[in-house]
């Protein structure tokens, strides 16, 4: 049987459900410009999304932090760019007075499995290692080469634990510093830990303890028991932590979301298209697709941890789309930074 495996922009879709912080979207709103305190160098923060659900105020708290926290306040807060390519374009042009950059912060939801939720460029869903490489290869995004950045510039990617994917971390570093002379290139940090903004206007790192399953559990005690079994006693009450909705810098809180994966398979003729009637037949089909299994293994996940569905492609294409959902439930524990 022959088929063509088709690259699908946004192959991994990340849908947050029940969290105070969608840890690290994307219609932007406005540009907030503050007069620079230092005329020689200025700092800028890109807020790459808006909060869409009550209680999920990650971007609101991040904006507050970079606007008013004495240690984190930046001269510019930019909220009207939609993609990573837009960020680079903005940095290339420079500020109105063409000052050198001191600090550049890029704030986006993210996770260690699927990268940043900000699109790489127009036409992409989110920024992962595969989509970034695809965009670079197809010249949809160009590396930063701004004359306003140098070895005294620090670039911080504020997107939870995306640096745990070492290939993605290296790709981001190359995107923002690879075009510079080694002696003059900016410094860049790509986080391997989770990052949150608390209600008391602080940015903190957090450890994330989680379990995955194909089913959603409404009883908090079931999740708490599984977390306790997996991680043991960590010095706090698992049931209390999983029932806590607001993260402070002193006590853990709940963080749960649904993760989805999508693949498209395109065939030359309709006779080659497999008939997948139920989850068992979909799993059997996927286990033969090395690309899919490798994708899941790279995220540390198993096919059995997902609910699977299949759909025919539109009339213009011969093939199938396979969609899988996995429930991720856990607890964030704030750490000192």
C-alpha positions as CSV (number, residue, x, y, z in Angstrom):
1,X,0.0,0.0,0.0
2,X,1.4,3.4,-0.9
3,X,0.5,6.7,0.6
4,X,1.9,10.2,1.0
5,X,2.5,11.5,4.5
6,X,1.5,15.2,4.3
7,X,3.0,17.8,6.6
8,X,0.2,19.5,8.4
9,X,0.7,23.0,9.7
10,X,-0.2,23.0,13.3
11,X,0.3,19.3,13.5
12,X,0.1,19.5,17.2
13,X,-2.8,21.6,18.7
14,X,-2.7,22.7,22.3
15,X,-6.1,23.4,24.0
16,X,-6.0,24.6,27.6
17,X,-9.1,23.9,29.6
18,X,-9.0,24.4,33.4
19,X,-6.1,26.4,34.6
20,X,-5.4,29.7,36.4
21,X,-2.4,30.1,34.2
22,X,-2.4,29.0,30.6
23,X,1.2,28.5,30.9
24,X,2.8,29.7,28.4
25,X,-3.4,32.7,21.0
26,X,-3.5,35.2,19.1
27,X,-5.3,38.4,18.2
28,X,-3.3,41.4,19.4
29,X,-4.5,44.7,20.7
30,X,-2.3,47.7,21.2
31,X,1.2,49.1,21.6
32,X,1.9,50.6,25.0
33,X,4.9,53.0,24.8
34,X,6.6,54.4,27.9
35,X,9.4,57.0,27.7
36,X,12.7,55.2,28.1
37,X,14.4,55.7,31.4
38,X,17.8,55.2,29.8
39,X,18.4,57.0,26.5
40,X,21.2,54.7,25.4
41,X,19.5,51.4,25.7
42,X,15.8,50.4,26.0
43,X,13.9,47.2,26.9
44,X,10.9,45.7,25.2
45,X,8.4,43.0,26.0
46,X,6.1,41.3,23.5
47,X,2.9,39.9,24.9
48,X,1.9,37.3,22.4
49,X,-1.7,36.6,23.3
50,X,-4.8,37.6,25.2
51,X,-6.7,35.8,27.9
52,X,-9.8,34.2,26.6
53,X,-11.3,32.5,29.7
54,X,-12.2,33.7,33.2
55,X,-9.6,32.7,35.6
56,X,-7.0,32.1,32.9
57,X,-5.2,35.4,33.3
58,X,-1.6,34.6,32.3
59,X,-1.3,37.4,29.8
60,X,-3.0,39.9,32.0
61,X,-0.6,39.2,34.9
62,X,2.4,39.2,32.6
63,X,1.4,42.6,31.2
64,X,1.0,43.9,34.8
65,X,4.4,42.5,35.8
66,X,6.3,44.0,32.8
67,X,4.5,47.3,33.2
68,X,4.8,47.9,36.9
69,X,7.1,45.5,38.7
70,X,10.3,47.4,39.7
71,X,12.5,44.5,38.7
72,X,10.7,43.5,35.5
73,X,9.3,46.8,34.1
74,X,10.3,47.4,30.4
75,X,10.2,50.6,28.3
76,X,8.0,49.1,25.6
77,X,5.1,46.7,25.9
78,X,4.1,45.4,22.5
79,X,0.7,43.7,22.0
80,X,-0.1,44.2,18.3
81,X,2.2,41.5,16.7
82,X,0.7,38.2,15.8
83,X,3.6,35.9,14.9
84,X,7.2,35.3,15.7
85,X,8.1,36.6,12.3
86,X,6.3,39.9,13.2
87,X,8.4,40.1,16.4
88,X,11.6,39.9,14.3
89,X,10.3,42.5,11.8
90,X,9.6,44.8,14.7
91,X,13.1,44.3,16.2
92,X,14.7,44.8,12.8
93,X,13.0,48.2,12.4
94,X,14.0,49.4,15.9
95,X,12.3,51.9,18.2
96,X,11.3,55.4,17.0
97,X,14.6,56.8,18.3
98,X,16.6,53.9,17.1
99,X,18.1,53.0,20.5
100,X,20.0,49.8,21.2
101,X,18.2,47.0,23.0
102,X,19.0,46.0,26.5
103,X,16.3,43.3,27.3
104,X,13.9,41.7,24.9
105,X,11.1,39.5,26.4
106,X,8.8,37.3,24.3
107,X,5.9,36.1,26.4
108,X,3.8,33.2,25.1
109,X,1.9,30.2,26.3
110,X,3.9,27.0,25.7
111,X,4.7,23.5,27.0
112,X,7.6,21.1,26.6
113,X,5.7,18.8,24.2
114,X,4.5,21.2,21.6
115,X,6.5,24.4,21.8
116,X,5.2,28.0,21.8
117,X,1.5,28.7,21.1
118,X,2.5,31.8,19.0
119,X,2.5,31.1,15.3
120,X,5.9,31.0,13.5
121,X,4.5,33.1,10.7
122,X,1.2,33.7,8.9
123,X,-0.4,30.4,8.0
124,X,1.1,28.4,10.9
125,X,-0.7,27.4,14.0
126,X,2.1,27.4,16.6
127,X,5.9,27.4,16.9
128,X,7.4,24.0,17.4
129,X,10.7,22.6,16.2
130,X,9.1,21.1,13.1
131,X,7.1,24.1,12.2
132,X,10.0,26.5,12.8
133,X,12.3,24.3,10.5
134,X,9.5,24.2,7.9
135,X,9.1,28.0,8.0
136,X,12.9,28.6,7.7
137,X,13.2,26.2,4.8
138,X,10.4,27.8,3.0
139,X,11.6,31.3,3.8
140,X,8.6,32.3,5.8
141,X,10.7,33.6,8.6
142,X,14.2,35.1,8.6
143,X,16.8,35.1,11.5
144,X,17.1,38.2,13.6
145,X,19.9,40.5,12.4
146,X,19.0,43.8,13.9
147,X,21.7,46.4,14.2
148,X,20.1,47.4,17.5
149,X,21.0,44.2,19.2
150,X,24.5,43.0,20.3
151,X,26.4,41.2,23.1
152,X,24.9,43.6,25.6
153,X,21.3,42.5,24.6
154,X,19.5,39.8,26.5
155,X,16.6,37.9,24.8
156,X,14.3,35.9,27.1
157,X,11.8,33.4,25.8
158,X,9.1,33.3,28.5
159,X,7.2,30.2,27.4
160,X,6.9,27.3,29.8
161,X,9.5,24.6,29.6
162,X,9.9,24.8,25.8
163,X,13.7,24.4,26.3
164,X,13.2,20.8,27.4
165,X,13.0,20.0,23.7
166,X,16.7,20.5,23.1
167,X,16.4,20.7,19.4
168,X,13.7,23.4,19.7
169,X,15.8,25.3,22.1
170,X,18.8,25.2,19.8
171,X,16.6,26.3,16.8
172,X,15.2,29.3,18.8
173,X,18.7,30.3,19.8
174,X,19.9,30.1,16.1
175,X,16.8,32.1,15.0
176,X,17.6,35.0,17.4
177,X,21.4,34.9,17.6
178,X,22.8,32.8,14.7
179,X,23.2,35.7,12.2
180,X,25.6,37.6,14.5
181,X,29.3,37.4,14.9
182,X,30.1,35.1,17.9
183,X,31.7,37.9,19.8
184,X,28.8,40.3,19.2
185,X,25.7,38.1,19.4
186,X,23.0,38.6,22.0
187,X,22.5,36.4,24.9
188,X,19.4,34.2,24.9
189,X,17.6,32.1,27.5
190,X,15.1,29.4,26.7
191,X,13.4,28.1,29.8
192,X,13.4,24.4,30.9
193,X,11.0,25.1,33.8
194,X,7.5,26.4,33.9
195,X,7.0,30.1,34.4
196,X,4.1,31.9,36.0
197,X,2.9,35.3,37.0
198,X,1.3,35.4,40.4
199,X,-1.5,37.8,41.5
200,X,0.9,39.6,43.8
201,X,2.8,40.8,40.7
202,X,5.7,38.4,40.7
203,X,7.2,36.1,38.1
204,X,8.2,32.7,39.4
205,X,9.4,29.4,38.2
206,X,7.2,26.4,39.0
207,X,7.6,22.6,39.0
208,X,4.8,20.7,37.2
209,X,3.7,17.3,38.5
210,X,1.2,15.7,36.1
211,X,-0.5,12.5,35.0
212,X,-1.9,11.8,31.5
213,X,-5.0,9.8,30.6
214,X,-7.5,9.4,27.7
215,X,-10.5,10.1,30.0
216,X,-11.5,13.2,32.0
217,X,-12.0,12.7,35.7
218,X,-14.5,14.9,37.6
219,X,-13.5,13.5,41.0
220,X,-10.4,15.4,42.3
221,X,-9.6,12.6,44.6
222,X,-8.9,10.3,41.6
223,X,-6.3,12.6,40.2
224,X,-4.8,13.4,43.6
225,X,-4.4,9.7,44.3
226,X,-2.7,9.1,41.0
227,X,-0.4,12.1,41.5
228,X,0.5,10.8,45.0
229,X,1.2,7.3,43.6
230,X,3.5,8.7,40.9
231,X,5.4,11.3,42.9
232,X,5.0,10.3,46.5
233,X,5.0,12.8,49.4
234,X,6.4,16.1,48.4
235,X,5.5,18.0,51.5
236,X,2.1,19.4,50.5
237,X,-1.5,18.0,50.4
238,X,-2.1,16.7,46.9
239,X,-5.9,17.0,47.3
240,X,-5.7,20.5,48.6
241,X,-3.3,21.6,45.9
242,X,-5.3,20.0,43.0
243,X,-8.4,21.8,44.4
244,X,-6.7,25.2,44.6
245,X,-7.4,27.4,41.5
246,X,-5.2,30.4,42.2
247,X,-1.4,30.2,42.2
248,X,0.5,32.1,44.8
249,X,4.2,32.2,45.5
250,X,3.6,30.1,48.6
251,X,1.3,27.2,47.7
252,X,0.7,24.8,44.8
253,X,-2.3,24.9,42.5
254,X,-4.1,22.9,39.9
255,X,-3.1,23.0,36.2
256,X,-5.1,20.9,33.8
257,X,-5.5,21.0,30.0
258,X,-6.4,18.9,27.0
259,X,-3.8,18.1,24.5
260,X,-4.7,17.2,20.9
261,X,-2.7,15.8,18.0
262,X,-3.7,15.9,14.4
263,X,-2.3,14.1,11.3
264,X,-3.4,14.0,7.7
265,X,-2.7,11.1,5.4
266,X,-3.1,11.7,1.6
267,X,-3.5,8.8,-0.8
268,X,-3.2,8.5,-4.6
269,X,-6.5,6.7,-5.0
270,X,-9.7,6.1,-2.9
271,X,-9.1,2.4,-3.0
272,X,-6.0,2.8,-0.9
273,X,-7.8,4.7,1.9
274,X,-8.1,2.5,5.0
275,X,-11.5,2.0,6.6
276,X,-11.2,2.9,10.3
277,X,-14.4,2.2,12.1
278,X,-13.4,2.4,15.7
279,X,-10.6,3.4,18.1
280,X,-9.0,-0.1,18.0
281,X,-8.7,0.1,14.2
282,X,-7.3,3.6,14.4
283,X,-4.7,2.5,16.9
284,X,-3.7,-0.4,14.7
285,X,-3.3,1.9,11.8
286,X,-1.2,4.4,13.8
287,X,1.1,1.8,15.2
288,X,2.2,1.2,11.6
289,X,3.0,4.9,10.9
290,X,6.5,5.4,12.2
291,X,6.3,9.2,11.8
292,X,3.3,9.3,14.2
293,X,4.8,7.0,16.8
294,X,8.1,8.9,16.8
295,X,6.2,12.2,17.2
296,X,4.4,10.9,20.3
297,X,7.6,9.3,21.7
298,X,9.4,12.6,21.4
299,X,6.7,14.1,23.7
300,X,7.0,11.2,26.2
301,X,3.5,10.0,25.4
302,X,1.9,6.7,24.3
303,X,-0.9,6.1,21.8
304,X,-3.0,4.4,24.5
305,X,-3.2,7.7,26.4
306,X,-5.3,9.3,23.7
307,X,-8.9,9.0,22.5
308,X,-8.7,8.6,18.7
309,X,-11.1,9.8,16.0
310,X,-10.8,9.6,12.2
311,X,-12.4,11.8,9.5
312,X,-12.3,11.9,5.7
313,X,-10.5,14.8,4.1
314,X,-12.4,17.3,2.0
315,X,-13.5,16.5,-1.6
316,X,-10.3,18.0,-3.1
317,X,-8.1,15.4,-1.3
318,X,-8.2,11.7,-1.0
319,X,-7.3,10.6,2.5
320,X,-8.0,10.7,6.2
321,X,-7.5,13.0,9.2
322,X,-6.7,11.4,12.5
323,X,-7.4,13.4,15.7
324,X,-6.4,12.3,19.2
325,X,-7.1,13.9,22.6
326,X,-5.2,13.4,25.8
327,X,-6.1,14.8,29.3
328,X,-3.2,16.3,31.2
329,X,-3.9,16.9,34.9
330,X,-1.5,18.1,37.5
331,X,-0.2,20.5,40.1
332,X,2.1,23.5,39.8
333,X,4.5,24.1,42.7
334,X,6.0,27.6,42.8
335,X,9.8,27.8,43.2
336,X,12.1,30.6,44.2
337,X,14.0,32.4,41.4
